[in-house]
Amino acid sequence: MNKLSIVGAGMVGEAAAQIIAREEFCRELMLIDVQGELAQGKALDVWQAAVESGSDTRVYGGSNAELLQDSDLVVITAGMPRKPGQSRQDVLSINLPILDSIMLDINRHAPAATVLVVSNPVDVLTYRAWCLSGLGRNRVFGQAGVLDTARMKCFIAEETGFSARDITALVLGGHGDSMVPLMRYCAVGSVPLSHFLSNQQIERIVERTRQGGGEILGLKKVGSACDAPGVAIAQMVDAIAKGRNRILPTVAILEGEYGRTGIAMGVPCVLAEDGVARVIELSLDAQEQAMFDRSADQVVRDIAEMNAL
């Protein structure tokens, strides 16, 4: 990848930039924020750290939207983070105009760029970004499931005592309390999780995964999660930059999959050079489908709320 831009020089954007620059996922990395000097300072810091890792990625920062020019991929992390007691939906009225402004800048300066939305509420804002972009659904998508899955794997490792290297997990649905951890697809060393844990233990993991972001927010009090989201962004960027054809949970625009159309939801997708190469439709049992439908209904309500703003 030649050029990648991150819009939002907060802690999540900075965390992602550190990995992207260090691993040389692109030749040129832009860190853009309304606080231009802050973005410049962080960009210089990230660049110097990357140089010490042997990376030749050049990192620049600023506030000028023209920095987006000729970007291959734009990652949107800008917006107001949650405060203790707030839901992701609570920040919608604040982050919606920010997203709209960013998409206007992208359409003006990098209309051919693939767009990865991270800002919350990510399902709604991904849908909005796609509507404003004029691009196919393969080129506009969001990050949520990679982070949620990482959190669940962490909790499974803690509960079982086994190596996280051997744990596979999958989370679908909206990014919030209605997310759908698919425990039937969770395993340790290819052995179903139910072989090691009781239903009560598994349910505890499910609930903690749903509250994972809120747990960190409540403990930190002065900021939300940043390191794990940064790693999740970097995983998706790596899959796109290197055309890996990786199957990763992604907030994608649905076109009939799982019985839904015209909404953005977390589902397993194949990520490749051109973005979402394929949406994978799993066969859900009755309970899983019911949970997915409840999550989808919540996203539909959130989109209606967005349209009313």
ChimeraX attribute file (.defattr): number of C-alpha atoms within 10 A of each C-alpha:
attribute: neighborCount
match mode: 1-to-1
recipient: residues
	/A:1	18
	/A:2	14
	/A:3	20
	/A:4	28
	/A:5	28
	/A:6	25
	/A:7	27
	/A:8	23
	/A:9	31
	/A:10	21
	/A:11	18
	/A:12	24
	/A:13	28
	/A:14	23
	/A:15	20
	/A:16	25
	/A:17	29
	/A:18	21
	/A:19	19
	/A:20	26
	/A:21	27
	/A:22	21
	/A:23	17
	/A:24	20
	/A:25	23
	/A:26	24
	/A:27	16
	/A:28	18
	/A:29	28
	/A:30	24
	/A:31	31
	/A:32	30
	/A:33	23
	/A:34	15
	/A:35	15
	/A:36	16
	/A:37	14
	/A:38	18
	/A:39	25
	/A:40	21
	/A:41	16
	/A:42	24
	/A:43	26
	/A:44	17
	/A:45	15
	/A:46	23
	/A:47	23
	/A:48	16
	/A:49	15
	/A:50	23
	/A:51	14
	/A:52	10
	/A:53	13
	/A:54	11
	/A:55	18
	/A:56	17
	/A:57	21
	/A:58	20
	/A:59	25
	/A:60	21
	/A:61	25
	/A:62	23
	/A:63	19
	/A:64	13
	/A:65	18
	/A:66	14
	/A:67	19
	/A:68	27
	/A:69	17
	/A:70	17
	/A:71	24
	/A:72	20
	/A:73	27
	/A:74	24
	/A:75	24
	/A:76	25
	/A:77	28
	/A:78	24
	/A:79	21
	/A:80	14
	/A:81	21
	/A:82	21
	/A:83	17
	/A:84	17
	/A:85	9
	/A:86	12
	/A:87	16
	/A:88	18
	/A:89	20
	/A:90	14
	/A:91	18
	/A:92	24
	/A:93	13
	/A:94	13
	/A:95	20
	/A:96	21
	/A:97	13
	/A:98	15
	/A:99	25
	/A:100	15
	/A:101	11
	/A:102	18
	/A:103	23
	/A:104	16
	/A:105	18
	/A:106	23
	/A:107	15
	/A:108	14
	/A:109	17
	/A:110	22
	/A:111	20
	/A:112	17
	/A:113	24
	/A:114	26
	/A:115	28
	/A:116	25
	/A:117	28
	/A:118	26
	/A:119	29
	/A:120	29
	/A:121	26
	/A:122	26
	/A:123	33
	/A:124	28
	/A:125	25
	/A:126	29
	/A:127	26
	/A:128	22
	/A:129	24
	/A:130	22
	/A:131	15
	/A:132	14
	/A:133	21
	/A:134	13
	/A:135	16
	/A:136	14
	/A:137	20
	/A:138	21
	/A:139	20
	/A:140	27
	/A:141	28
	/A:142	30
	/A:143	28
	/A:144	30
	/A:145	27
	/A:146	25
	/A:147	23
	/A:148	29
	/A:149	23
	/A:150	22
	/A:151	22
	/A:152	26
	/A:153	25
	/A:154	16
	/A:155	20
	/A:156	27
	/A:157	17
	/A:158	13
	/A:159	15
	/A:160	14
	/A:161	9
	/A:162	13
	/A:163	14
	/A:164	17
	/A:165	10
	/A:166	13
	/A:167	21
	/A:168	21
	/A:169	21
	/A:170	23
	/A:171	31
	/A:172	26
	/A:173	29
	/A:174	27
	/A:175	27
	/A:176	25
	/A:177	18
	/A:178	20
	/A:179	26
	/A:180	28
	/A:181	26
	/A:182	18
	/A:183	20
	/A:184	14
	/A:185	13
	/A:186	22
	/A:187	20
	/A:188	22
	/A:189	14
	/A:190	11
	/A:191	13
	/A:192	16
	/A:193	22
	/A:194	15
	/A:195	9
	/A:196	14
	/A:197	14
	/A:198	11
	/A:199	11
	/A:200	9
	/A:201	14
	/A:202	18
	/A:203	14
	/A:204	13
	/A:205	23
	/A:206	21
	/A:207	14
	/A:208	17
	/A:209	28
	/A:210	21
	/A:211	18
	/A:212	20
	/A:213	22
	/A:214	23
	/A:215	16
	/A:216	15
	/A:217	20
	/A:218	14
	/A:219	11
	/A:220	12
	/A:221	11
	/A:222	10
	/A:223	15
	/A:224	21
	/A:225	18
	/A:226	18
	/A:227	15
	/A:228	17
	/A:229	25
	/A:230	23
	/A:231	21
	/A:232	22
	/A:233	28
	/A:234	21
	/A:235	19
	/A:236	23
	/A:237	26
	/A:238	23
	/A:239	20
	/A:240	23
	/A:241	22
	/A:242	14
	/A:243	16
	/A:244	14
	/A:245	17
	/A:246	18
	/A:247	19
	/A:248	24
	/A:249	28
	/A:250	28
	/A:251	33
	/A:252	27
	/A:253	27
	/A:254	19
	/A:255	14
	/A:256	11
	/A:257	13
	/A:258	17
	/A:259	11
	/A:260	15
	/A:261	11
	/A:262	12
	/A:263	21
	/A:264	30
	/A:265	32
	/A:266	30
	/A:267	27
	/A:268	24
	/A:269	22
	/A:270	21
	/A:271	27
	/A:272	22
	/A:273	17
	/A:274	13
	/A:275	26
	/A:276	27
	/A:277	17
	/A:278	15
	/A:279	21
	/A:280	15
	/A:281	13
	/A:282	10
	/A:283	9
	/A:284	14
	/A:285	9
	/A:286	9
	/A:287	9
	/A:288	17
	/A:289	15
	/A:290	13
	/A:291	19
	/A:292	24
	/A:293	18
	/A:294	17
	/A:295	22
	/A:296	24
	/A:297	16
	/A:298	17
	/A:299	25
	/A:300	18
	/A:301	12
	/A:302	18
	/A:303	18
	/A:304	12
	/A:305	14
	/A:306	16
	/A:307	9
	/A:308	7
	/A:309	9
